[in-house]
Amino acid sequence: MAAVRGLAPSPLRSGELEPYLERLEAGEPFKAVLEALLLDLPIEKAEHLGLILREGRGSWLPLLRSRSGRALFIGNALSGTVHVLAALGFRPHIHEVSQERMRFESFRCQALTGVTCEWSLSENSPVLPFADREFDLVIQEAGAPAHPQGWAHDTAELRRVSAGEVAITANNRLGYKRSLGRRGRFAVPSPMRFLKEILSSPDGERTLRGYREEMSFDGCSKPRAFSIYPHAADFTHVVAIDEATPRLHVGPKERKNRLKVAAYRAGLFPWLTPSYAIVSTDAELEGSAQPRIEAILRELSEQSGEALPEVDELIASRGNCIVLQTRPRGGSPLDEEGSWSIHIGLSPHKSAQVERHYRVLEQLWQADRPIPVPEPIFFGTIEGACLSCERRLPGLSAPQLSGDPRSMRQLLEDTARHLQQLVVEPPAPVDEAGFAEHFDWRFDLVAAHAGRQETATNIQHMRDEVRELVLGEPMPLVLQHADLRNKHVQVHPGGKVIGYMDWGSSRNRDVPYFDLLQLIVHEHKQAKGGRVGHSWQKLLVGGQCADWERAALDTYAENIGLSPQISRALELCFPIFVAAMAESNWDYSRPRWVHHSFGI
């Protein structure tokens, strides 16, 4: 626990990237080299590096007024924030203490965004080697001034080289939660440990007041503060401290934590939240430019003919997209006009998924809505951001009812009935060509990224068993959602389905039954905790589905003419379909993911 407070800016030692840089310089594809690096690292270091690489770190950038020009980034060169700067139209310049990381990032940024980054080597000098007002935007993601890693510069020096905005991200000295360097893993200290930590003021950390003082400059507006929640190393929400929105969503499950809710209602969230983004804006820019988010909303208002809304929530999705939830200004989020969900892709790969999602919404909406989906409103590029906009659905996200049998029964009954409407080809016997088209490629893809010979061997045994079960058996083809987890379903309080969201991974003509399996398995994972593989083993391998879960599966299969043998085969190879969907949509493979998730 002693190392938790000062989580290292990088898990990599000096020289650790050199073998991989040699491979890149020899012409190997970047994706293959990055995957080899992650596979070679111990899993804890690989997961920490994965947090640094994700573009979601830059989800707060559209809150800035700066829109283009040169952006100075001070911090770990491998941070996904650099890519978001490039995606939003800036010309990034990285200032780093590690030449290795900057060289590696040069290959990465070019491969993933097509942008060539400028960079310069920091020599721990308190003076930045740049002219006054040389950059339109300056971001220090390296922590607070006086950080012992030698990353941070005095904020007055940041202001000197900025002609527009200065922003830093940093941990709160009073923060009650710390990232453990692994996705979704946090430490909450005991009261005594918490008191000891805040009294010691580790790593130069400050309180909200201290950061405001550090970021207050002549010629600039009052610093704006945002919580990046739950932690700067791994966050899913950006929450305004000075304005009413974007706000923190507190759902039914969170409300069960009475202490947390009481502290939130008492107004303690701004002071105790674990991490901040603090932004200081030049007065001239403040008077002439609105935040990029506001400009996006104004353009969408003009395109749609609807009244200008306001941002309600800003979500940094695990899929490296920004999701903006809007509401009418002064009205209810349930009002139709101005209640939008906006998806912004943070990389070219994710932008393609955003477009796919929107096109499927168009297809289903124009087909008299065989199943309920949000109304599509706009797709295109606004203010340098590739985005889609759809009508925001009312009700609750299904995870907020997770574990309630009555609600989940209703959810599954509705979903089984709706998914029956997505059959695109009637049942036909699966032959060798059909097995290759719908099964073989998935086994090949997952085996190629297994990272363990034992896992690859087990995958081959699973393939042989599945082939024997499905060949010659009747199977229809469907429009497959491919990522139908309960968080992608919006429901009424009793579980009745309002609509299905997030179609960016969907496939036009593919295997049925998988969507319903995934919804059941992930609901169990959500309700019980643990890994998705534990839920798969219990429900589908061990046959411990609840009666109403099995009834939904059997009714769906019977109504679409799906062979029981194929149903059983899909239950057995469920991990292959999940992993193949993930590998098809990730920018790079996660090391040994199918083994760690499913125990294969």
SULUR-V857596 format. One record per residue. N is the residue number from 0. RES is the residue in three letters. SS is DSSP state (alpha for helix, beta for strand, coil for the rest). PSI is psi in whole degrees, -180 to 180 (* if undefined). Layout:
# SULUR-V857596
N,RES,SS,PSI + N,RES,SS,PSI
This chain:
# SULUR-V857596
0,MET,coil,-22 + 1,ALA,coil,-29 + 2,ALA,coil,-8 + 3,VAL,coil,-43 + 4,ARG,coil,-41 + 5,GLY,coil,59 + 6,LEU,coil,126 + 7,ALA,coil,142 + 8,PRO,coil,-24 + 9,SER,coil,140 + 10,PRO,coil,-5 + 11,LEU,coil,137 + 12,ARG,coil,161 + 13,SER,coil,133 + 14,GLY,coil,-11 + 15,GLU,coil,-24 + 16,LEU,coil,-14 + 17,GLU,alpha,-47 + 18,PRO,alpha,-32 + 19,TYR,alpha,-32 + 20,LEU,alpha,-38 + 21,GLU,alpha,-38 + 22,ARG,alpha,-40 + 23,LEU,alpha,-44 + 24,GLU,alpha,-23 + 25,ALA,coil,-3 + 26,GLY,coil,6 + 27,GLU,coil,146 + 28,PRO,coil,141 + 29,PHE,alpha,-44 + 30,LYS,alpha,-44 + 31,ALA,alpha,-38 + 32,VAL,alpha,-43 + 33,LEU,alpha,-43 + 34,GLU,alpha,-37 + 35,ALA,alpha,-41 + 36,LEU,alpha,-50 + 37,LEU,alpha,-35 + 38,LEU,alpha,-34 + 39,ASP,alpha,-25 + 40,LEU,coil,151 + 41,PRO,coil,148 + 42,ILE,alpha,-35 + 43,GLU,alpha,-42 + 44,LYS,alpha,-37 + 45,ALA,alpha,-41 + 46,GLU,alpha,-37 + 47,HIS,alpha,-45 + 48,LEU,alpha,-38 + 49,GLY,alpha,-36 + 50,LEU,alpha,-38 + 51,ILE,alpha,-39 + 52,LEU,alpha,-25 + 53,ARG,coil,134 + 54,GLU,alpha,-20 + 55,GLY,alpha,-19 + 56,ARG,alpha,-25 + 57,GLY,alpha,18 + 58,SER,coil,-20 + 59,TRP,coil,-8 + 60,LEU,alpha,-34 + 61,PRO,alpha,-9 + 62,LEU,alpha,-12 + 63,LEU,coil,159 + 64,ARG,coil,-26 + 65,SER,coil,137 + 66,ARG,coil,-24 + 67,SER,coil,-179 + 68,GLY,beta,-161 + 69,ARG,beta,135 + 70,ALA,beta,124 + 71,LEU,beta,124 + 72,PHE,beta,122 + 73,ILE,beta,119 + 74,GLY,coil,-162 + 75,ASN,coil,120 + 76,ALA,coil,-22 + 77,LEU,coil,-2 + 78,SER,coil,136 + 79,GLY,coil,-16 + 80,THR,alpha,-35 + 81,VAL,alpha,-41 + 82,HIS,alpha,-35 + 83,VAL,alpha,-39 + 84,LEU,alpha,-46 + 85,ALA,alpha,-43 + 86,ALA,alpha,-31 + 87,LEU,coil,5 + 88,GLY,coil,6 + 89,PHE,beta,162 + 90,ARG,beta,100 + 91,PRO,beta,140 + 92,HIS,beta,119 + 93,ILE,beta,131 + 94,HIS,beta,116 + 95,GLU,beta,159 + 96,VAL,coil,-11 + 97,SER,coil,115 + 98,GLN,alpha,-34 + 99,GLU,alpha,-50 + 100,ARG,alpha,-39 + 101,MET,alpha,-40 + 102,ARG,alpha,-44 + 103,PHE,alpha,-43 + 104,GLU,alpha,-32 + 105,SER,alpha,-43 + 106,PHE,alpha,-43 + 107,ARG,alpha,-48 + 108,CYS,alpha,-40 + 109,GLN,alpha,-42 + 110,ALA,alpha,-39 + 111,LEU,alpha,-25 + 112,THR,alpha,-14 + 113,GLY,coil,6 + 114,VAL,coil,136 + 115,THR,coil,119 + 116,CYS,coil,143 + 117,GLU,beta,155 + 118,TRP,beta,157 + 119,SER,beta,149 + 120,LEU,beta,125 + 121,SER,coil,136 + 122,GLU,coil,29 + 123,ASN,coil,22 + 124,SER,coil,141 + 125,PRO,coil,-15 + 126,VAL,coil,125 + 127,LEU,coil,140 + 128,PRO,coil,50 + 129,PHE,coil,158 + 130,ALA,coil,162 + 131,ASP,coil,137 + 132,ARG,coil,35 + 133,GLU,coil,-24 + 134,PHE,beta,147 + 135,ASP,beta,-27 + 136,LEU,beta,137 + 137,VAL,beta,125 + 138,ILE,beta,127 + 139,GLN,beta,103 + 140,GLU,coil,10 + 141,ALA,coil,-3 + 142,GLY,coil,-167 + 143,ALA,coil,156 + 144,PRO,coil,147 + 145,ALA,coil,18 + 146,HIS,coil,134 + 147,PRO,coil,-14 + 148,GLN,coil,-9 + 149,GLY,coil,23 + 150,TRP,coil,-37 + 151,ALA,coil,149 + 152,HIS,coil,158 + 153,ASP,coil,139 + 154,THR,alpha,-27 + 155,ALA,alpha,-34 + 156,GLU,alpha,-36 + 157,LEU,alpha,-43 + 158,ARG,alpha,-37 + 159,ARG,alpha,-38 + 160,VAL,coil,4 + 161,SER,beta,134 + 162,ALA,beta,-5 + 163,GLY,beta,-82 + 164,GLU,beta,150 + 165,VAL,beta,134 + 166,ALA,beta,141 + 167,ILE,beta,151 + 168,THR,beta,140 + 169,ALA,beta,157 + 170,ASN,beta,148 + 171,ASN,beta,128 + 172,ARG,coil,-32 + 173,LEU,coil,6 + 174,GLY,coil,139 + 175,TYR,coil,-1 + 176,LYS,coil,145 + 177,ARG,beta,141 + 178,SER,beta,143 + 179,LEU,coil,6 + 180,GLY,coil,10 + 181,ARG,coil,141 + 182,ARG,coil,126 + 183,GLY,coil,12 + 184,ARG,coil,122 + 185,PHE,beta,158 + 186,ALA,beta,133 + 187,VAL,coil,112 + 188,PRO,coil,159 + 189,SER,coil,162 + 190,PRO,alpha,-41 + 191,MET,alpha,-41 + 192,ARG,alpha,-41 + 193,PHE,alpha,-46 + 194,LEU,alpha,-42 + 195,LYS,alpha,-40 + 196,GLU,alpha,-43 + 197,ILE,alpha,-27 + 198,LEU,alpha,-29 + 199,SER,alpha,-15 + 200,SER,coil,61 + 201,PRO,alpha,148 + 202,ASP,alpha,27 + 203,GLY,alpha,17 + 204,GLU,coil,152 + 205,ARG,beta,170 + 206,THR,coil,177 + 207,LEU,alpha,-44 + 208,ARG,alpha,-42 + 209,GLY,alpha,-40 + 210,TYR,alpha,-38 + 211,ARG,alpha,-42 + 212,GLU,alpha,-42 + 213,GLU,alpha,-32 + 214,MET,coil,15 + 215,SER,coil,119 + 216,PHE,coil,150 + 217,ASP,coil,140 + 218,GLY,coil,6 + 219,CYS,beta,156 + 220,SER,coil,170 + 221,LYS,coil,134 + 222,PRO,coil,138 + 223,ARG,beta,140 + 224,ALA,beta,138 + 225,PHE,beta,143 + 226,SER,beta,130 + 227,ILE,beta,106 + 228,TYR,beta,136 + 229,PRO,coil,-11 + 230,HIS,coil,148 + 231,ALA,coil,-31 + 232,ALA,coil,-19 + 233,ASP,coil,91 + 234,PHE,coil,154 + 235,THR,coil,-13 + 236,HIS,beta,146 + 237,VAL,beta,123 + 238,VAL,beta,128 + 239,ALA,beta,139 + 240,ILE,coil,-37 + 241,ASP,coil,-23 + 242,GLU,coil,173 + 243,ALA,coil,-28 + 244,THR,coil,156 + 245,PRO,coil,145 + 246,ARG,coil,170 + 247,LEU,coil,125 + 248,HIS,coil,127 + 249,VAL,coil,102 + 250,GLY,coil,-179 + 251,PRO,coil,-38 + 252,LYS,coil,-41 + 253,GLU,alpha,-31 + 254,ARG,alpha,-16 + 255,LYS,alpha,-21 + 256,ASN,coil,91 + 257,ARG,alpha,-36 + 258,LEU,alpha,-44 + 259,LYS,alpha,-45 + 260,VAL,alpha,-40 + 261,ALA,alpha,-42 + 262,ALA,alpha,-40 + 263,TYR,alpha,-46 + 264,ARG,alpha,-27 + 265,ALA,coil,0 + 266,GLY,coil,20 + 267,LEU,coil,-12 + 268,PHE,alpha,-46 + 269,PRO,alpha,-27 + 270,TRP,alpha,-26 + 271,LEU,alpha,-9 + 272,THR,coil,143 + 273,PRO,coil,-31 + 274,SER,beta,156 + 275,TYR,beta,155 + 276,ALA,beta,124 + 277,ILE,beta,129 + 278,VAL,beta,129 + 279,SER,beta,130 + 280,THR,beta,132 + 281,ASP,beta,137 + 282,ALA,alpha,-36 + 283,GLU,alpha,-43 + 284,LEU,alpha,-39 + 285,GLU,alpha,-38 + 286,GLY,alpha,-14 + 287,SER,alpha,-14 + 288,ALA,coil,141 + 289,GLN,coil,160 + 290,PRO,coil,147 + 291,ARG,alpha,-39 + 292,ILE,alpha,-42 + 293,GLU,alpha,-40 + 294,ALA,alpha,-39 + 295,ILE,alpha,-45 + 296,LEU,alpha,-38 + 297,ARG,alpha,-42 + 298,GLU,alpha,-41 + 299,LEU,alpha,-36 + 300,SER,alpha,-43 + 301,GLU,alpha,-41 + 302,GLN,alpha,-38 + 303,SER,alpha,-19 + 304,GLY,coil,15 + 305,GLU,coil,159 + 306,ALA,coil,148 + 307,LEU,coil,121 + 308,PRO,beta,-173 + 309,GLU,beta,157 + 310,VAL,beta,133 + 311,ASP,beta,-53 + 312,GLU,beta,148 + 313,LEU,beta,114 + 314,ILE,beta,128 + 315,ALA,beta,98 + 316,SER,coil,155 + 317,ARG,coil,-21 + 318,GLY,coil,16 + 319,ASN,coil,41 + 320,CYS,beta,156 + 321,ILE,beta,132 + 322,VAL,beta,116 + 323,LEU,beta,125 + 324,GLN,beta,126 + 325,THR,beta,165 + 326,ARG,beta,157 + 327,PRO,beta,142 + 328,ARG,coil,118 + 329,GLY,coil,4 + 330,GLY,coil,-172 + 331,SER,coil,144 + 332,PRO,coil,-16 + 333,LEU,coil,-12 + 334,ASP,coil,140 + 335,GLU,coil,-52 + 336,GLU,coil,122 + 337,GLY,coil,-3 + 338,SER,coil,101 + 339,TRP,beta,157 + 340,SER,beta,123 + 341,ILE,beta,127 + 342,HIS,beta,125 + 343,ILE,beta,119 + 344,GLY,beta,137 + 345,LEU,coil,7 + 346,SER,coil,161 + 347,PRO,alpha,-39 + 348,HIS,alpha,-44 + 349,LYS,alpha,-31 + 350,SER,alpha,-36 + 351,ALA,alpha,-38 + 352,GLN,alpha,-37 + 353,VAL,alpha,-43 + 354,GLU,alpha,-44 + 355,ARG,alpha,-46 + 356,HIS,alpha,-47 + 357,TYR,alpha,-41 + 358,ARG,alpha,-35 + 359,VAL,alpha,-39 + 360,LEU,alpha,-44 + 361,GLU,alpha,-46 + 362,GLN,alpha,-47 + 363,LEU,alpha,-35 + 364,TRP,alpha,-41 + 365,GLN,alpha,-19 + 366,ALA,coil,33 + 367,ASP,coil,30 + 368,ARG,coil,71 + 369,PRO,coil,-26 + 370,ILE,coil,155 + 371,PRO,coil,128 + 372,VAL,beta,163 + 373,PRO,coil,151 + 374,GLU,coil,124 + 375,PRO,beta,139 + 376,ILE,beta,-44 + 377,PHE,beta,144 + 378,PHE,beta,137 + 379,GLY,beta,-166 + 380,THR,beta,125 + 381,ILE,beta,129 + 382,GLU,coil,37 + 383,GLY,coil,1 + 384,ALA,beta,124 + 385,CYS,beta,121 + 386,LEU,beta,160 + 387,SER,beta,154 + 388,CYS,beta,133 + 389,GLU,beta,165 + 390,ARG,beta,132 + 391,ARG,coil,129 + 392,LEU,coil,142 + 393,PRO,coil,-175 + 394,GLY,coil,-153 + 395,LEU,beta,149 + 396,SER,beta,135 + 397,ALA,alpha,-34 + 398,PRO,alpha,-21 + 399,GLN,alpha,-14 + 400,LEU,alpha,9 + 401,SER,coil,137 + 402,GLY,coil,-7 + 403,ASP,coil,108 + 404,PRO,alpha,-41 + 405,ARG,alpha,-45 + 406,SER,alpha,-41 + 407,MET,alpha,-33 + 408,ARG,alpha,-46 + 409,GLN,alpha,-43 + 410,LEU,alpha,-47 + 411,LEU,alpha,-38 + 412,GLU,alpha,-45 + 413,ASP,alpha,-45 + 414,THR,alpha,-43 + 415,ALA,alpha,-42 + 416,ARG,alpha,-42 + 417,HIS,alpha,-44 + 418,LEU,alpha,-25 + 419,GLN,alpha,-22 + 420,GLN,alpha,-4 + 421,LEU,alpha,14 + 422,VAL,beta,128 + 423,VAL,beta,-18 + 424,GLU,beta,137 + 425,PRO,beta,167 + 426,PRO,beta,139 + 427,ALA,beta,148 + 428,PRO,beta,139 + 429,VAL,beta,118 + 430,ASP,coil,-174 + 431,GLU,alpha,-38 + 432,ALA,alpha,-40 + 433,GLY,alpha,-37 + 434,PHE,alpha,-41 + 435,ALA,alpha,-40 + 436,GLU,alpha,-37 + 437,HIS,alpha,-16 + 438,PHE,alpha,-51 + 439,ASP,alpha,-46 + 440,TRP,alpha,-32 + 441,ARG,alpha,-46 + 442,PHE,alpha,-41 + 443,ASP,alpha,-46 + 444,LEU,alpha,-46 + 445,VAL,alpha,-40 + 446,ALA,alpha,-37 + 447,ALA,alpha,-26 + 448,HIS,coil,16 + 449,ALA,coil,-38 + 450,GLY,coil,-2 + 451,ARG,coil,132 + 452,GLN,alpha,-38 + 453,GLU,alpha,-41 + 454,THR,alpha,-44 + 455,ALA,alpha,-40 + 456,THR,alpha,-43 + 457,ASN,alpha,-36 + 458,ILE,alpha,-40 + 459,GLN,alpha,-42 + 460,HIS,alpha,-41 + 461,MET,alpha,-40 + 462,ARG,alpha,-46 + 463,ASP,alpha,-42 + 464,GLU,alpha,-42 + 465,VAL,alpha,-42 + 466,ARG,alpha,-45 + 467,GLU,alpha,-35 + 468,LEU,alpha,-38 + 469,VAL,alpha,-26 + 470,LEU,beta,129 + 471,GLY,coil,-5 + 472,GLU,coil,146 + 473,PRO,beta,136 + 474,MET,beta,123 + 475,PRO,beta,168 + 476,LEU,beta,150 + 477,VAL,beta,162 + 478,LEU,beta,112 + 479,GLN,beta,127 + 480,HIS,coil,-44 + 481,ALA,coil,-14 + 482,ASP,coil,42 + 483,LEU,coil,82 + 484,ARG,coil,164 + 485,ASN,alpha,-24 + 486,LYS,alpha,-12 + 487,HIS,alpha,14 + 488,VAL,beta,130 + 489,GLN,beta,134 + 490,VAL,beta,161 + 491,HIS,coil,166 + 492,PRO,coil,-27 + 493,GLY,coil,1 + 494,GLY,coil,-6 + 495,LYS,coil,132 + 496,VAL,beta,132 + 497,ILE,beta,-39 + 498,GLY,beta,163 + 499,TYR,beta,132 + 500,MET,coil,172 + 501,ASP,coil,72 + 502,TRP,coil,20 + 503,GLY,coil,-18 + 504,SER,coil,5 + 505,SER,coil,160 + 506,ARG,beta,137 + 507,ASN,beta,-43 + 508,ARG,beta,100 + 509,ASP,beta,-171 + 510,VAL,beta,137 + 511,PRO,coil,-179 + 512,TYR,coil,-33 + 513,PHE,alpha,-41 + 514,ASP,alpha,-44 + 515,LEU,alpha,-39 + 516,LEU,alpha,-46 + 517,GLN,alpha,-39 + 518,LEU,alpha,-42 + 519,ILE,alpha,-47 + 520,VAL,alpha,-44 + 521,HIS,alpha,-30 + 522,GLU,alpha,-41 + 523,HIS,alpha,-43 + 524,LYS,alpha,-42 + 525,GLN,alpha,-41 + 526,ALA,alpha,-37 + 527,LYS,alpha,-18 + 528,GLY,coil,-177 + 529,GLY,coil,-170 + 530,ARG,coil,155 + 531,VAL,alpha,-31 + 532,GLY,alpha,-34 + 533,HIS,alpha,-42 + 534,SER,alpha,-40 + 535,TRP,alpha,-48 + 536,GLN,alpha,-43 + 537,LYS,alpha,-48 + 538,LEU,alpha,-48 + 539,LEU,alpha,-39 + 540,VAL,alpha,-45 + 541,GLY,coil,-8 + 542,GLY,coil,33 + 543,GLN,coil,28 + 544,CYS,coil,147 + 545,ALA,coil,157 + 546,ASP,alpha,-42 + 547,TRP,alpha,-26 + 548,GLU,alpha,-45 + 549,ARG,alpha,-37 + 550,ALA,alpha,-41 + 551,ALA,alpha,-43 + 552,LEU,alpha,-47 + 553,ASP,alpha,-40 + 554,THR,alpha,-44 + 555,TYR,alpha,-50 + 556,ALA,alpha,-43 + 557,GLU,alpha,-42 + 558,ASN,alpha,-25 + 559,ILE,alpha,2 + 560,GLY,coil,33 + 561,LEU,coil,130 + 562,SER,coil,139 + 563,PRO,alpha,-32 + 564,GLN,alpha,-39 + 565,ILE,alpha,-38 + 566,SER,alpha,-47 + 567,ARG,alpha,-40 + 568,ALA,alpha,-42 + 569,LEU,alpha,-33 + 570,GLU,alpha,-40 + 571,LEU,alpha,-40 + 572,CYS,coil,21 + 573,PHE,alpha,-44 + 574,PRO,alpha,-33 + 575,ILE,alpha,-41 + 576,PHE,alpha,-41 + 577,VAL,alpha,-49 + 578,ALA,alpha,-39 + 579,ALA,alpha,-39 + 580,MET,alpha,-45 + 581,ALA,alpha,-49 + 582,GLU,alpha,-29 + 583,SER,alpha,-21 + 584,ASN,alpha,-12 + 585,TRP,coil,151 + 586,ASP,coil,-28 + 587,TYR,coil,154 + 588,SER,coil,142 + 589,ARG,coil,136 + 590,PRO,coil,126 + 591,ARG,coil,33 + 592,TRP,alpha,-46 + 593,VAL,alpha,-32 + 594,HIS,alpha,-48 + 595,HIS,alpha,-31 + 596,SER,alpha,-36 + 597,PHE,alpha,-6 + 598,GLY,coil,19 + 599,ILE,coil,*
